[in-house]
Structures are given as C-alpha cells and as structure tokens.
Amino acid sequence: MFSRIVLSSCKSAPKACLLRGLATEASAAPAALEVAQVDAAPLKKTAWPNLHTGIILNRSPIITRTPTAFEKAYHAYQARIHRALHNPFPYDFYFKQGSPLESRFNIEERRRERKAFGAPFGMQTGETSEAEKLAEATMRDEEEAMPRVHEADINSDFKNLHRRGQRNLYLILQKQENGMAVWKFPQGSVDRGELLHHAATRGLEVECGNNMDTWIVSRNPIGVFHPPSPASTGDAEDVVFFYKAHIMAGHVRPNRAHAQDFAWLTKGEIKTRVDEDYWLGIKDMLSDF
C-alpha cells in the first residue's frame, strides 16, 4: 500500500522525487568523508623482527639399543617356541658329510639349542671328530664382538662422535653473550632476500667449518624459538627458526671467532648446560632416545 502511494506521488511530481534523492545522497557524503579521514589516521610503525636460523645437527645411533629384561625374556620365549615347532634343517643337503663346514654348523646348532632350552640340550655326545676339533679351533681364533661401551664413554670425551652409541647425539656450541658463556645450537643470521634453508647451511659452515659432510633434512623448519628480550629496550624481536640436519662424516672444527668450545650431547645432557628459557623452547625438537 505504501509503495503505491510513493509511486503515485512520483508520477504527479517527478521533479520533487528527484530532488529528494539528490538530497539524500548529499547528506550521506559527509559521513563517508568522515570514515575516510578516520581510516587515513597514521598507524603505529612496528619494527621487523631479526631473523635467525639454528641447526640441530644430529648423530643417529650407531648400535642397537640394549634390550630391557622384559624384552630379553620375550625374545627368548619366542626363540624356544620357534625352535620347538620348526622343521629340522636339512643340513646334509647343503654341507658335504664329514666336511669342516658341516662340523662348524653342528657346533653352532648345539650352542643355539643349549641357549634356547638349557642343559642337557645341545650337549656333546660321543667322541669328537677331527673335523669338529678343527672347526672349534677356528671359531676360537675368530674376532670377538666389539664392546658396547666405547673408550670415549669411559674417559668422558664429549667431543668424540663414537660416545653413547645407543643414543642420539646433538652438536652444541659454547659462545660468549653479554660477557657470559652460554651453550647453544649453531646459529646464524638471515640476509635480506636469502632463503631460510640457505641461511641455515651457510651459518653451520661459518660456525663449524667445512670439514663435515652434513645433510639438512627439509627446507621447512621443525620449530621456532622467540628468545626473551628486556621490555625496556625498544629493539626488534629476535626469531630463530630451527632446521634438522644429520652428520654423515667428518669432524667439527669450530670458528673461534664465533664459538669457544663444542660437545656432542644427549637430550638429558643438553638440559644441564643450556638456559632454562632456551631449554623450554627446544626440548620438544629433540629425541628422548
């Protein structure tokens, strides 16, 4: 009903309707101008953060982990079941009768039998042949397995890559900051226009030398750390992007201008050397084993 009244009034006085529409647009113009003036107000200028890249250089375990008592019992139980149910090995098909290889296999088989079931299984019955005596003498002269504890563990040599062979080791450097000695991962700044993974590679070579064969796992960082800064200073915030890398060969030769010492440490050993804030920022990037 209202629309019909408006249409009839516009038909009778079209000029008045046109003037009213222009007046409405004119009244809306000052409001739009006011909003534009508010938007044009100067914003507070914020400083760009200082970007850095850190390298978590890892030496993977070089020997298998020592099994627990439960794991040993489980594997022994499975070995007994396997030996009790498996078909006899047709050794006469693979070894010539009376040969030293056959005698060696029989000796090793008796040892495995005795280890799985205990005495009297696997015990020698009857006289020992000349071939078995020769095989036993050969087996005694063979090289024994290397010990699982390295000399570096006994001497507490933290610079040796062979220490703690069952664990993951990480390279950490000792640096001077504000007149104090602090332990940190290798770290470097990022130049303008430089990619982060390129900066990480360059920073590792600058601080640790080029005597290592290393491999950066990915172009993407595995974590980020915001070092705490005093609230009184108006300096830009520091941001450190961490990259994971592995050492394949070589040794660390730190640049004395950037680092005074280095060590290969486990996760637990790193906790005792770094600051608390630094530890809380990196602990989830390290392996527990």
C-alpha positions as CSV (number, residue, x, y, z in Angstrom):
1,M,0.0,0.0,0.0
2,F,2.8,2.3,0.9
3,S,4.7,1.6,-2.4
4,R,1.6,2.5,-4.4
5,I,1.4,5.9,-2.6
6,V,5.0,6.6,-3.3
7,L,4.6,5.7,-7.0
8,S,1.5,7.9,-7.3
9,S,3.3,10.9,-5.7
10,C,6.3,10.5,-8.0
11,K,4.0,10.4,-11.1
12,S,2.3,13.6,-10.0
13,A,5.6,15.4,-9.1
14,P,8.6,13.7,-10.6
15,K,10.9,16.7,-10.0
16,A,10.3,16.7,-6.3
17,C,11.2,13.0,-6.1
18,L,14.5,13.6,-8.0
19,L,15.5,16.5,-5.7
20,R,14.8,14.4,-2.6
21,G,17.0,11.6,-3.9
22,L,19.9,14.0,-4.5
23,A,19.5,15.5,-1.1
24,T,19.7,12.0,0.5
25,E,23.0,11.3,-1.4
26,A,24.4,14.7,-0.4
27,S,23.7,14.1,3.3
28,A,25.5,10.7,3.1
29,A,28.6,12.2,1.6
30,P,29.9,13.9,4.8
31,A,29.6,10.6,6.7
32,A,31.6,8.8,4.1
33,L,34.3,11.6,4.2
34,E,34.5,11.3,8.0
35,V,35.1,7.5,7.8
36,A,37.8,8.0,5.2
37,Q,39.5,10.5,7.5
38,V,39.5,8.1,10.3
39,D,40.9,5.3,8.2
40,A,43.7,7.6,7.0
41,A,44.9,8.2,10.5
42,P,48.6,7.2,10.8
43,L,49.2,3.7,12.2
44,K,51.9,2.9,14.7
45,K,55.0,1.7,12.9
46,T,56.3,-1.7,14.0
47,A,59.8,-2.9,13.6
48,W,60.6,-6.1,11.5
49,P,61.9,-9.0,13.6
50,N,65.5,-10.1,13.3
51,L,65.5,-13.5,11.7
52,H,68.0,-16.2,12.6
53,T,68.4,-19.9,11.7
54,G,69.6,-22.6,14.0
55,I,70.8,-26.1,13.1
56,I,70.0,-29.1,15.2
57,L,72.8,-31.3,14.0
58,N,72.1,-34.9,14.9
59,R,74.3,-38.0,15.0
60,S,72.0,-41.0,14.9
61,P,72.6,-44.1,17.0
62,I,75.3,-46.4,15.6
63,I,74.5,-49.5,17.6
64,T,71.2,-51.1,18.6
65,R,69.7,-50.2,22.0
66,T,70.4,-52.7,24.8
67,P,67.1,-54.6,25.3
68,T,65.4,-54.5,28.7
69,A,64.9,-57.5,30.9
70,F,61.3,-57.9,29.7
71,E,62.4,-57.7,26.0
72,K,65.1,-60.3,26.6
73,A,62.7,-62.7,28.2
74,Y,60.1,-62.2,25.4
75,H,62.7,-62.9,22.7
76,A,64.0,-66.0,24.5
77,Y,60.4,-67.3,24.8
78,Q,59.7,-66.7,21.1
79,A,63.0,-68.4,20.2
80,R,62.1,-71.5,22.2
81,I,58.7,-71.7,20.5
82,H,60.3,-71.3,17.1
83,R,62.9,-74.0,17.6
84,A,60.3,-76.4,19.1
85,L,57.9,-76.0,16.1
86,H,60.2,-75.6,13.1
87,N,61.1,-78.4,10.8
88,P,64.6,-79.9,11.1
89,F,67.1,-78.2,8.9
90,P,68.3,-80.5,6.0
91,Y,72.0,-79.7,6.6
92,D,73.1,-82.9,4.7
93,F,71.7,-81.2,1.5
94,Y,73.8,-78.1,2.0
95,F,77.0,-79.5,3.5
96,K,79.3,-82.4,2.5
97,Q,79.3,-85.1,5.0
98,G,82.3,-85.0,7.2
99,S,83.4,-81.6,5.9
100,P,84.6,-78.8,8.2
101,L,81.6,-76.7,7.3
102,E,79.3,-79.5,8.4
103,S,81.2,-79.7,11.7
104,R,81.0,-76.0,12.2
105,F,77.3,-76.0,11.6
106,N,76.7,-78.8,14.1
107,I,78.7,-77.0,16.8
108,E,76.8,-73.8,16.3
109,E,73.5,-75.6,16.2
110,R,74.3,-77.3,19.6
111,R,75.1,-73.9,21.0
112,R,71.8,-72.5,19.9
113,E,70.0,-75.5,21.2
114,R,71.7,-75.2,24.6
115,K,71.0,-71.4,24.7
116,A,67.3,-71.9,24.0
117,F,66.5,-74.8,26.2
118,G,69.4,-75.2,28.6
119,A,71.3,-78.3,29.5
120,P,71.3,-81.2,28.7
121,F,70.1,-80.0,25.3
122,G,72.9,-79.3,22.9
123,M,75.5,-81.2,24.8
124,Q,78.2,-83.2,23.0
125,T,77.5,-86.9,22.8
126,G,80.1,-89.4,21.7
127,E,83.6,-88.8,20.5
128,T,84.6,-85.6,18.8
129,S,85.8,-86.0,15.2
130,E,88.9,-84.4,13.8
131,A,86.7,-82.0,11.7
132,E,84.9,-80.8,14.8
133,K,88.1,-80.2,16.6
134,L,89.4,-78.2,13.7
135,A,86.2,-76.2,13.5
136,E,86.3,-75.4,17.2
137,A,89.9,-74.2,17.0
138,T,88.9,-72.0,14.0
139,M,86.0,-70.5,15.9
140,R,88.1,-69.7,18.9
141,D,90.6,-67.7,16.8
142,E,87.8,-65.6,15.3
143,E,87.5,-61.9,16.2
144,E,85.1,-61.3,19.1
145,A,82.4,-58.7,19.0
146,M,83.3,-55.1,19.9
147,P,82.3,-53.9,23.4
148,R,79.1,-51.8,23.5
149,V,80.9,-49.2,25.8
150,H,83.3,-47.0,23.9
151,E,86.6,-45.6,25.3
152,A,85.1,-42.1,24.9
153,D,82.4,-43.0,27.4
154,I,85.0,-44.2,29.9
155,N,87.1,-41.0,29.5
156,S,84.0,-38.7,29.3
157,D,85.2,-37.4,25.9
158,F,82.2,-35.2,24.9
159,K,83.9,-34.2,21.6
160,N,84.1,-37.8,20.3
161,L,81.4,-38.9,17.8
162,H,81.6,-42.5,19.0
163,R,80.4,-41.9,22.5
164,R,76.9,-43.1,23.6
165,G,76.5,-45.2,20.5
166,Q,72.9,-46.2,21.5
167,R,71.6,-42.7,21.8
168,N,71.0,-39.7,19.6
169,L,73.7,-37.0,20.0
170,Y,73.4,-33.3,19.1
171,L,76.1,-30.7,18.4
172,I,76.0,-27.8,20.8
173,L,78.5,-24.8,20.9
174,Q,79.7,-22.7,23.7
175,K,79.5,-18.9,22.9
176,Q,80.1,-15.6,24.6
177,E,77.0,-13.4,25.1
178,N,77.0,-10.3,27.2
179,G,80.2,-11.4,28.9
180,M,78.8,-14.8,29.8
181,A,79.5,-18.3,28.4
182,V,76.3,-19.9,27.1
183,W,75.6,-23.2,25.3
184,K,73.5,-23.1,22.1
185,F,73.0,-24.8,18.8
186,P,74.8,-23.5,15.8
187,Q,73.0,-20.3,14.7
188,G,73.4,-17.6,12.1
189,S,71.6,-14.5,10.8
190,V,69.5,-14.3,7.6
191,D,70.5,-11.8,5.0
192,R,67.9,-9.8,3.1
193,G,66.4,-11.9,0.3
194,E,68.1,-15.1,1.5
195,L,66.1,-18.3,1.9
196,L,66.0,-19.8,5.4
197,H,67.4,-23.2,4.5
198,H,70.3,-21.5,2.6
199,A,71.0,-19.3,5.6
200,A,71.0,-22.4,7.8
201,T,73.6,-24.1,5.6
202,R,75.8,-21.1,5.5
203,G,75.5,-20.5,9.2
204,L,76.6,-24.1,10.0
205,E,79.6,-23.8,7.8
206,V,80.6,-20.4,9.2
207,E,80.5,-21.6,12.8
208,C,81.6,-25.2,12.5
209,G,83.8,-25.3,9.4
210,N,83.6,-27.1,6.2
211,N,85.2,-30.4,7.3
212,M,81.8,-32.2,7.8
213,D,79.5,-33.9,5.4
214,T,76.0,-32.9,6.5
215,W,72.5,-33.2,5.2
216,I,69.7,-30.8,6.0
217,V,66.5,-32.9,6.2
218,S,64.0,-30.4,4.8
219,R,63.6,-26.9,3.5
220,N,60.9,-26.4,6.2
221,P,61.9,-25.6,9.8
222,I,61.0,-28.0,12.5
223,G,60.4,-25.4,15.2
224,V,60.7,-21.7,16.1
225,F,62.1,-20.0,19.2
226,H,61.5,-16.5,20.5
227,P,64.4,-15.5,22.8
228,P,63.3,-13.4,25.7
229,S,64.2,-9.7,25.4
230,P,64.2,-7.0,28.1
231,A,61.0,-5.0,28.0
232,S,62.9,-1.7,28.5
233,T,64.7,-1.9,25.2
234,G,62.9,-0.9,22.0
235,D,64.9,-3.2,19.8
236,A,63.3,-5.5,17.2
237,E,62.3,-9.0,18.3
238,D,64.6,-11.9,17.6
239,V,63.2,-15.0,16.0
240,V,65.1,-18.3,15.5
241,F,63.9,-20.9,13.0
242,F,65.5,-24.4,13.7
243,Y,66.4,-26.9,11.0
244,K,67.1,-30.6,11.5
245,A,70.3,-32.0,10.0
246,H,72.4,-35.2,10.1
247,I,76.2,-35.6,10.1
248,M,77.4,-38.3,7.7
249,A,81.2,-37.9,8.0
250,G,83.9,-35.6,9.2
251,H,84.6,-33.6,12.4
252,V,83.7,-30.3,13.9
253,R,86.3,-27.5,13.7
254,P,84.5,-24.5,15.3
255,N,85.4,-21.0,14.2
256,R,87.0,-19.5,17.3
257,A,85.5,-16.1,16.4
258,H,82.0,-17.5,16.9
259,A,82.4,-20.4,19.3
260,Q,85.0,-21.3,22.0
261,D,84.0,-25.0,22.5
262,F,81.7,-27.7,21.3
263,A,80.3,-31.0,22.6
264,W,78.1,-33.9,21.3
265,L,75.4,-34.4,24.0
266,T,72.2,-36.3,24.5
267,K,68.9,-34.6,25.3
268,G,69.4,-35.1,29.0
269,E,72.9,-33.7,29.0
270,I,71.8,-30.6,27.0
271,K,69.3,-29.8,29.7
272,T,72.1,-29.4,32.3
273,R,74.1,-26.9,30.1
274,V,71.6,-24.5,28.5
275,D,69.5,-21.8,30.0
276,E,66.0,-22.6,31.2
277,D,64.3,-20.4,28.6
278,Y,66.3,-21.9,25.8
279,W,65.6,-25.4,27.1
280,L,61.8,-24.9,27.2
281,G,62.0,-23.7,23.6
282,I,64.0,-26.6,22.1
283,K,63.2,-29.7,24.2
284,D,60.3,-30.9,22.1
285,M,62.6,-30.9,19.0
286,L,64.9,-33.5,20.4
287,S,64.6,-37.2,20.6
288,D,64.3,-38.9,24.0
289,F,66.5,-41.9,23.0
